[in-house]
C-alpha cells in the first residue's frame, strides 16, 4: 500500500491490531482501494503515480482522499460478496464530495 497502513485500516474497521488472521485480505482491499481512487481521480494508472501527483500539487495526500479510501476499504470488508438486485450497495454518501475536488477532468 502506498499511503494506507494496516493500522489505519484496522482502526477504521475497529479490528484489534493483534488480530492478524485477515491481514492478507485487508491488504488486498487497501491496495485495490488506493488504485481505484487513483483511476477515479484520473491522477495516474496506480496509487504510486497518484501519490507522486498529489504530493507535487498538495505536499502530500489530502485527508479527504485518505478518508474516501478508507470508506472503500470498509465497504469492501462489510460487503464481501458481489451485489445483486436484492442486495445492492453503493459506497457511502459523501464519497463523491470527498474526492471530486481532487479529480482531474
N, C-alpha and C positions, 0 to 999 in steps of 0.2 A: 504494500500500500504506500502511496506517495504522501498523503497528509493525514489520513486517519491512523489511529493505532488500535490495537485490540482493547486497550484500556478505555479509549473513547467509546468504542462500540459496546463493550460490556457495561459501561456506565449508562449509556443510552438505554440499553435493554434491561438494566437492573439485574445483571448477572454477576455473581460473586467472582472476583478476579482469580481466585484459586480454582474455580471450576473450569477445567481445560478440555473437557470432552467435546465441546463444539467449536474449538478454536479454528479448526480447518474450514468449517462451513462459514464461520463468521469472517474469516479472512477472504474467502471467496466472495461473500456478499459485499464486503468492503471494497475489494478491488473492482468488482463489477459496478458498484455504485459510483465510484470515482470515475471510471471510464465512461459510464453513461452520462454523468454530469459534463464531462469534457466534450462529448459529442453533442449533447443538448445545447451547450453554450457556444458551440462552433469555435472552440478555442484549442483545437488540436485533435489528433487522432486517438490520443490516450491521455491518461491522467498526468504523466510526466510532462508532456507538452503543455497541458493546461496550467500546471503548477508554474512552469517557466514563464508562460504568458502572463498569468495573473501576478506573479512576483515582480515581473518587469513593470507592469502597469500600476499595481497597488502596493507593492512592497511585501506581499505575502498573500495568503489565501483569505479572502474576506470571510468573516464569521458567518454571514448568511449562506455561503456556499458550503461551509462545514456543516451547518445545521441541516441544510437540504440533503446533503449526502447521508447524514445520519438518519434522516427521515426515510430515505430509500432503503437503507440497511434494515431499519426497524420494520418497514413494510414487507421486505423480503423474508425476514425472520418470522414475523407474525402470520404471514400468508404464504406458506411454503409450496402449496400446490397451485397449479395453474387455475386461473379463474374460469368460470363457466357462466352461462346466462343467469343461473340462480345464485352465483357466488362471485360477483364482480367487485373488485377493489381498485380504487384509484388512489394514488399517493395523496396523502392528507392535504386538506385545504391549506393554502398558504405556500405550497411548494413553488408554484409559478411566481408568486410575489417575491419570494426569497431570491430566486435565480435569474429572473428576466432582466434585472438591471445590469447584469454582467454578460448578457448574451450579445454576441456579435452577429448582426443581421447581414 
